[in-house]
């Protein structure tokens, strides 16, 4: 099992993924990258009408299926208004706080394909002009984009091809440290996506025999609530969302273990399946934390709300400062990879009649 996790390959792939702009609604480029990765490793896949990718490995039992999902879409923004000054007012994509992106470099993706660089700032940033600027509310009425172009009016900005509805992506600023930390925006959920791609590659290259037909679902709309709530094969019995563990005061999750979620804002996850994951972690000496995420939802909970009759669970690497400038540790990625492999090669949860 130790060969499942290749640190160098994992970090290289993760860096590539976080640097491909993919705010929810603007994911064609990253899904194209996913498709090319799978083709390069001779892994067949299908695409849904929404642009998601599904890979299927046939198992010994083809009557009962498993599904694991991670998502490639991230937080971002759209141009809400081209101001008379030539600067841009933004509308959020996904749930984050404006202060989490204040001062961040960004890219405006125009309809023509042109990319324009800028910086997200408070309108009242200059302390030599705006007294008390630090006390002003960080919201859509004060936050704006300063373009790195000579613009003096809305007309100048529109001449660049920028219009209302253009997508705005935030720079990832990916970095690894000698102490094993990985710092970047968009680790939610590109860390998990990386691990699923690496797992699929390992299964294919090593002809791993799976006990059940297993689907890998790479969704592209999770941050806005409906990435994995459709296109689920009717034979699927167990549905696993592979997504970040939430870290903070009162949380058990950390950056060094795999986080298994017992409950989030949607309610408890399937008890027996969650206990099965805990048992696998214990049996494999995989470092884990069991946790509850108070303000959180996943593609697994979206599938339940959509009415699918599946047993659902959630686990993934612990991510510090979620929906901001995030961080995890290589230990957490390795623990998650180990639990993923243990799960897909394990017997299915037995339920009493």
Rosetta blueprint (number, residue, H / E / L):
1 X L
2 X H
3 X H
4 X H
5 X L
6 X L
7 X H
8 X H
9 X H
10 X H
11 X H
12 X H
13 X H
14 X H
15 X H
16 X H
17 X H
18 X H
19 X L
20 X L
21 X L
22 X L
23 X E
24 X L
25 X L
26 X L
27 X L
28 X H
29 X H
30 X H
31 X H
32 X H
33 X H
34 X H
35 X H
36 X H
37 X H
38 X H
39 X H
40 X H
41 X L
42 X L
43 X L
44 X L
45 X L
46 X E
47 X E
48 X L
49 X L
50 X L
51 X L
52 X L
53 X E
54 X E
55 X E
56 X E
57 X E
58 X L
59 X L
60 X L
61 X E
62 X E
63 X E
64 X E
65 X E
66 X E
67 X E
68 X E
69 X E
70 X E
71 X E
72 X L
73 X L
74 X E
75 X L
76 X E
77 X E
78 X E
79 X E
80 X E
81 X E
82 X E
83 X L
84 X L
85 X L
86 X L
87 X L
88 X E
89 X E
90 X E
91 X E
92 X E
93 X E
94 X L
95 X L
96 X L
97 X L
98 X H
99 X H
100 X H
101 X L
102 X L
103 X L
104 X L
105 X E
106 X E
107 X E
108 X E
109 X E
110 X L
111 X L
112 X L
113 X L
114 X L
115 X E
116 X E
117 X E
118 X E
119 X E
120 X E
121 X E
122 X E
123 X L
124 X L
125 X L
126 X L
127 X L
128 X L
129 X L
130 X L
131 X L
132 X L
133 X H
134 X H
135 X H
136 X L
137 X L
138 X L
139 X L
140 X L
141 X L
142 X L
143 X E
144 X E
145 X E
146 X E
147 X E
148 X L
149 X L
150 X L
151 X L
152 X L
153 X L
154 X H
155 X H
156 X H
157 X H
158 X H
159 X H
160 X L
161 X L
162 X L
163 X L
164 X L
165 X L
166 X L
167 X E
168 X E
169 X E
170 X E
171 X L
172 X L
173 X L
174 X L
175 X E
176 X E
177 X L
178 X L
179 X L
180 X L
181 X E
182 X E
183 X E
184 X E
185 X L
186 X L
187 X H
188 X H
189 X H
190 X H
191 X H
192 X H
193 X H
194 X H
195 X H
196 X H
197 X H
198 X H
199 X H
200 X H
201 X H
202 X H
203 X H
204 X H
205 X H
206 X L
207 X L
208 X L
209 X L
210 X L
211 X L
212 X E
213 X E
214 X E
215 X E
216 X E
217 X E
218 X E
219 X E
220 X L
221 X L
222 X H
223 X H
224 X H
225 X L
226 X L
227 X L
228 X L
229 X L
230 X L
231 X L
232 X L
233 X L
234 X L
235 X L
236 X E
237 X E
238 X E
239 X E
240 X E
241 X E
242 X E
243 X L
244 X L
245 X E
246 X E
247 X L
248 X L
249 X L
250 X L
251 X L
252 X L
253 X L
254 X L
255 X L
256 X L
257 X L
258 X E
259 X E
260 X E
261 X E
262 X E
263 X E
264 X E
265 X L
266 X L
267 X E
268 X E
269 X L
270 X L
271 X H
272 X H
273 X H
274 X H
275 X H
276 X H
277 X H
278 X H
279 X H
280 X H
281 X H
282 X H
283 X H
284 X L
285 X L
286 X L
287 X L
288 X E
289 X E
290 X E
291 X E
292 X E
293 X L
294 X L
295 X L
296 X L
297 X L
298 X L
299 X H
300 X H
301 X H
302 X H
303 X H
304 X H
305 X H
306 X L
307 X L
308 X L
309 X L
310 X L
311 X E
312 X E
313 X E
314 X E
315 X E
316 X E
317 X E
318 X E
319 X E
320 X E
321 X L
322 X L
323 X L
324 X L
325 X L
326 X E
327 X E
328 X E
329 X E
330 X H
331 X H
332 X H
333 X H
334 X H
335 X H
336 X H
337 X H
338 X H
339 X H
340 X H
341 X H
342 X H
343 X H
344 X H
345 X L
346 X L
347 X L
348 X L
349 X L
350 X L
351 X L
352 X L
353 X L
